[in-house]
């Protein structure tokens, strides 16, 4: 083989290797807290490419019907938060992982509360429901657990978001407007 031919083979092999490496590394990044907590994001076709999506649903628990993530883990709100900011960072966010991404309602679920987002101190977007930034609880090890409800931690109480019995339908409609959704526990702002 000539020197030029050998160089072309190594260049082609190197380019293919870099493409594979870029594909493997570019899959999805998770924060340290998200790796040990129930997942709060997925991808959905209606979100701009590369945008994290937080799919929300409902499920029956010992409290009644509560807001959950796509995997059935209970979603909570923190009494110390405001409608525009999260007071849960650092160790708090490790115990109570924020629900990151643009909120979307799962097919077949109707929510009367308003979905939205706030920007966290680290720049990521956190899903909100009726003005409450949303979190999971690292202490819930399986779907439909509500062990974080009523917990006093990191300076305030935490509550599961309880949904009225009439907010689930089987018609396939999904809504995200209105303001009559229930935020369980100890009231609002």
Secondary structure, 3 states (H helix, E strand, C coil): CCHHHHHHHHHHHHHHHHHHHHHHHCCCCCCHHHHHCCCCCECCCCCCCCCCEEEEEEEEECCEEEEEECCCCECEEECCCECCECCCCCHHHHHCCECECEEEECCCECCCCCEEEEECCCCCEEEEECCEECECCCCCCCCCCCCCCCCEECCEEEEECECCHHHECCCCCCCCCCCCCCCCCCCCC
